[in-house]
């Protein structure tokens, strides 16, 4: 689909290449209950036709089988609640794996019909399932009244899709989209800044929580990399890192413990940003290959259990390379050597108070049924 992008990071890369002339304005659009309001019969007709037309191009599916599967999933949905069963009779099948792609395709095929008409007005138009971010720029030869009429006509055409409606924002120099704040600068470039919801509580894990040590480090590394990748301005990066640091302090962590973790995370983020896309892909391929040659030991974490380092040492001494024995990955196993180089300790958290005191499955609750 022409309007598709993968995530916020790829969206920022797209906006980095834009230089907008004066008069350009940002706007966003949100679908109203997208999954619920997609007409199932219409969607089946247009999506199945698209699947048939592109079988040869894509080549990785069997048309009749895929269409039959989609018909079953989208028209035979059964929902169970506390012993009662109901058949879903309209809308995208709830909780089914194809739902996001189904909705994406449905609107994407509609876009194919109207976007060519509005190329002159839309130098940029991207959509993440039910969220659109775009730039509106009327041709210079139009009067303000004509431009406004075109804006009304454009919105009407977007909403002309069998009951699926979109709500549009005002056209301005700034807009909030996904986890980004966008702003058109005087030079026509789009500045991006990390957006955080005002009501977010930032309840990071406190220092006394029985989490594996790697959880804290992963949280810090991941969010600092996100801050560096999504902010255009260096000052915004610094401000967001300091705010992130202070929120951990507010949860009871000490600055002495946090500083080395933050410093290492900042160093890693800067290194990532200076690494080329080709090198990133190569590193990712190497990591994927290494992951295929590892065992994964799933363990519930407890601070009094043997550490991951102790478990790894025992595994290495007993399995990977016992003293005086051949290394595990050098032992012949039929046509090839044993494809195991290492082991990963995959920790699972123990039950917390929420798991113990709140019902995850209402059918297990004692007393009268909810129905």
C-alpha positions in Angstrom: 0.0 0.0 0.0 1.3 3.4 -1.0 0.5 5.0 2.4 2.0 2.3 4.5 4.9 2.7 6.9 6.2 0.4 9.6 6.5 2.4 12.8 7.3 5.9 14.2 11.0 5.5 13.3 10.3 4.9 9.6 7.7 7.7 9.7 10.4 10.1 10.9 12.7 9.1 8.2 10.0 10.0 5.7 9.4 13.4 7.2 13.2 14.1 7.3 13.2 14.1 3.5 10.4 16.7 3.2 10.9 20.4 2.4 7.5 22.1 2.2 6.8 25.4 0.5 5.0 28.3 2.3 1.3 27.6 2.7 1.6 24.0 3.5 -0.3 22.8 6.5 -0.3 19.6 8.6 -3.5 17.7 9.4 -4.4 14.3 10.9 -7.4 12.0 10.6 -8.7 9.3 12.8 -11.1 6.5 11.8 -14.2 6.2 13.9 -14.2 2.7 15.4 -12.5 1.3 12.3 -12.8 -2.4 12.9 -16.5 -2.1 13.9 -17.5 0.0 11.0 -15.9 -1.9 8.2 -18.7 -3.5 6.2 -17.8 -7.2 6.1 -19.5 -8.1 2.8 -18.0 -5.1 1.0 -14.5 -5.8 2.5 -14.7 -9.5 1.4 -15.5 -8.4 -2.1 -12.8 -5.8 -2.6 -10.0 -7.6 -0.6 -10.7 -11.0 -2.2 -10.6 -9.4 -5.6 -7.3 -7.8 -4.8 -5.9 -11.2 -3.6 -7.0 -12.9 -6.8 -5.5 -10.1 -9.0 -2.1 -10.2 -7.3 -1.5 -13.9 -6.8 1.1 -14.0 -9.5 2.9 -10.9 -8.2 3.0 -12.0 -4.5 3.2 -15.7 -5.2 3.3 -16.9 -1.6 -0.3 -18.0 -1.1 -3.0 -20.2 -2.7 -5.9 -17.9 -3.6 -8.9 -20.2 -3.1 -7.6 -21.4 0.3 -6.8 -17.9 1.6 -10.2 -16.5 0.5 -12.0 -19.4 2.1 -10.1 -18.9 5.3 -10.9 -15.2 5.3 -14.6 -15.9 4.7 -14.6 -18.3 7.7 -12.8 -16.0 10.0 -14.8 -12.9 9.1 -18.3 -14.3 8.9 -18.3 -17.2 11.4 -16.8 -15.4 14.4 -18.1 -16.9 17.7 -17.6 -14.9 21.0 -17.8 -16.6 24.4 -18.4 -14.7 27.6 -18.9 -16.6 30.9 -20.6 -19.6 29.4 -22.7 -17.6 26.9 -22.0 -17.8 23.1 -22.7 -15.1 20.5 -22.1 -14.9 16.8 -20.6 -11.7 15.5 -22.7 -10.6 12.6 -21.0 -7.4 11.5 -17.6 -5.6 11.5 -14.1 -7.0 11.5 -13.8 -10.2 13.4 -12.7 -9.3 17.0 -9.4 -10.6 18.3 -8.4 -12.4 15.1 -4.9 -12.2 13.8 -5.8 -11.1 10.2 -7.8 -8.0 11.6 -5.0 -5.3 11.3 -4.0 -6.4 7.8 -7.7 -6.7 6.8 -8.5 -3.1 8.0 -5.2 -1.8 6.4 -6.0 -3.4 3.0 -9.7 -2.2 3.1 -8.7 1.5 3.5 -5.6 1.1 1.3 -7.7 -0.1 -1.6 -10.0 2.9 -1.1 -7.0 5.2 -1.1 -6.0 3.8 -4.5 -9.3 5.2 -5.8 -9.1 8.7 -4.4 -5.5 9.7 -3.9 -4.6 10.1 -7.6 -7.3 12.8 -7.8 -5.7 14.8 -5.0 -2.0 14.6 -5.8 -1.8 18.3 -6.4 -3.1 19.0 -2.9 -1.3 16.3 -0.9 2.5 16.4 -1.1 2.5 13.9 1.8 -0.1 11.3 2.9 0.7 8.4 5.2 -1.5 6.1 7.3 -0.9 3.8 10.3 -4.0 1.5 10.2 -6.6 4.0 11.5 -4.4 7.1 11.9 -3.5 9.4 9.0 -0.9 12.1 8.9 -0.7 14.3 5.8 0.2 17.8 4.4 -2.4 19.9 2.7 -1.1 22.4 0.0 -3.7 23.9 -2.4 -2.4 24.9 -5.8 -1.4 28.6 -5.9 -3.9 29.5 -8.7 -6.9 28.7 -6.4 -8.8 31.4 -4.5 -9.3 30.8 -0.7 -12.9 30.0 -1.3 -12.0 27.4 -4.0 -9.3 25.9 -1.8 -11.8 25.6 1.1 -14.3 23.9 -1.2 -11.7 21.4 -2.3 -10.9 20.6 1.3 -14.5 19.9 2.0 -14.7 17.7 -1.2 -11.6 15.8 -0.2 -12.9 15.0 3.3 -16.2 13.8 1.7 -14.4 11.5 -0.7 -12.3 10.0 2.1 -15.5 9.3 4.0 -17.2 7.7 1.0 -16.3 4.2 2.0 -19.3 2.2 2.9 -19.9 3.7 6.3 -16.3 4.0 7.5 -15.9 7.6 8.7 -12.8 9.7 9.5 -12.5 12.7 11.8 -10.1 15.4 10.6 -8.1 17.8 12.6 -7.6 21.5 11.7 -4.9 22.3 9.2 -2.0 24.0 11.2 1.7 24.2 11.5 1.8 21.6 14.2 0.2 18.2 14.7 0.4 15.2 17.1 0.7 11.9 15.4 1.4 8.5 17.1 4.1 9.4 19.7 5.4 12.4 17.8 4.7 16.1 17.7 5.3 17.5 14.2 6.0 21.2 13.4 6.7 22.9 10.1 9.7 25.1 10.5 10.4 28.4 8.7 12.7 26.6 6.3 10.0 24.2 5.3 11.5 21.2 7.2 9.4 19.2 9.6 10.7 19.1 13.2 9.8 16.1 15.3 9.6 15.8 19.0 8.7 13.0 21.3 5.0 13.2 22.4 3.8 11.9 25.7 0.2 11.9 26.9 -0.4 14.4 29.7 -2.2 11.8 31.8 0.6 9.2 31.7 1.7 8.3 35.3 5.3 6.9 34.4 5.0 4.2 37.1 8.4 2.6 36.4 9.5 -0.4 38.4 10.7 0.6 41.9 14.2 -0.5 43.1 12.9 -3.0 45.5 10.8 -4.9 42.9 12.0 -8.5 42.2 12.7 -8.0 38.5 15.8 -9.4 36.8 18.6 -6.7 36.6 18.3 -6.7 32.8 14.8 -5.3 32.9 16.0 -2.0 34.2 18.9 -1.8 31.7 16.7 -2.8 28.8 14.1 -0.2 29.7 16.7 2.6 29.9 18.5 1.5 26.7 15.3 1.2 24.7 13.7 4.5 25.8 16.9 6.5 25.4 17.4 5.1 21.9 13.8 6.0 21.2 14.4 9.6 22.5 17.4 10.0 20.2 15.7 8.5 17.1 12.4 10.5 17.3 13.7 13.9 18.3 15.0 16.2 15.6 16.6 18.7 18.0 19.5 18.0 20.3 18.1 20.1 23.0 14.9 18.1 23.0 16.9 14.9 23.3 18.7 16.3 26.4 15.5 17.5 28.0 13.8 14.2 27.5 16.7 12.2 28.8 16.9 14.4 32.0 13.1 14.0 32.4 13.4 10.3 32.0 16.2 10.2 34.6 14.2 12.3 37.1 11.2 10.0 36.8 13.3 7.0 37.9 14.6 9.1 40.8 11.0 9.8 41.8 10.3 6.1 41.9 13.1 5.6 44.5 16.2 4.8 42.4 19.5 6.4 43.3 21.4 8.6 40.9 24.7 6.8 41.7 23.2 3.5 40.4 21.4 5.1 37.4 24.2 7.3 36.0 26.4 4.5 34.6 23.4 2.8 33.0 22.2 6.1 31.4 25.7 7.0 30.2 26.2 3.6 28.5 22.7 3.9 27.0 23.5 7.4 25.6 26.7 6.1 24.1 24.9 3.2 22.5 22.2 5.5 21.1 24.8 7.8 19.5 26.6 4.9 18.0 23.4 3.5 16.6 22.6 6.9 14.9 26.0 7.1 13.3 25.7 3.5 11.9 24.6 3.2 8.3 21.4 1.3 7.4 23.4 -1.3 5.5 25.6 -2.0 8.6 22.5 -2.2 10.8 21.0 -4.8 8.4 24.2 -6.8 8.5 24.3 -6.7 12.3 20.7 -7.8 12.5 21.3 -10.7 10.1 24.3 -11.8 12.2 22.2 -11.5 15.4 19.4 -13.6 13.8 21.9 -16.3 12.7 23.4 -16.4 16.2 19.9 -16.6 17.8 19.2 -19.7 15.7 22.2 -21.4 17.4 21.1 -20.9 21.0 19.1 -22.8 23.5 16.6 -20.9 25.7 16.1 -21.8 29.3 12.8 -20.3 30.7 13.0 -19.6 34.4 10.8 -17.8 36.8 13.0 -15.1 38.4 13.6 -15.0 42.1 16.4 -12.8 43.6 17.5 -15.8 45.9 17.9 -18.3 43.0 21.2 -18.9 41.4 22.2 -16.0 39.2 22.1 -16.2 35.4 25.9 -16.0 35.5 26.1 -19.1 37.7 23.6 -21.0 35.5 25.6 -20.0 32.4 28.9 -21.2 33.9 27.4 -24.5 34.9 25.9 -25.0 31.4 29.3 -24.1 29.8 31.3 -26.5 32.0 28.8 -29.4 31.7 27.4 -29.0 28.2 29.2 -26.6 25.9 32.8 -27.5 26.7 33.3 -30.1 29.5 36.9 -30.4 30.6 38.8 -32.9 28.5 35.8 -33.4 26.1 34.9 -32.2 22.6 33.0 -28.9 22.4 29.3 -29.4 21.9 29.2 -27.5 18.5 32.0 -29.7 17.2 30.2 -33.0 17.7 28.9 -34.7 14.6 25.1 -35.0 14.5 24.5 -36.9 11.3 25.0 -34.6 8.3 26.2 -31.6 10.4 27.6 -30.7 13.7 25.4 -29.8 16.7 24.1 -26.3 15.9 24.3 -25.0 19.5 26.8 -22.3 20.6 25.3 -20.8 23.7 22.2 -20.6 26.0 20.0 -17.7 26.8 18.3 -17.4 30.3 14.8 -16.3 29.5 13.4 -14.9 32.8 9.7 -14.8 33.6 8.4 -12.7 36.4 6.7 -14.3 39.4 3.0 -13.6 40.1 2.4 -10.1 41.5 -0.4 -8.7 43.6 -2.5 -7.9 40.5 -2.3 -11.5 39.4 -3.3 -12.8 42.9 -6.1 -10.3 43.8 -7.7 -9.6 40.4 -9.5 -12.1 38.1 -7.9 -12.7 34.7 -10.6 -15.1 33.8 -14.1 -14.0 35.0 -15.5 -17.5 34.6 -13.3 -18.7 37.5 -15.0 -16.2 39.9 -17.2 -17.8 42.5 -20.8 -16.5 42.9 -23.5 -15.7 40.4 -22.4 -15.6 36.7 -22.0 -12.2 35.2 -24.8 -12.9 32.7 
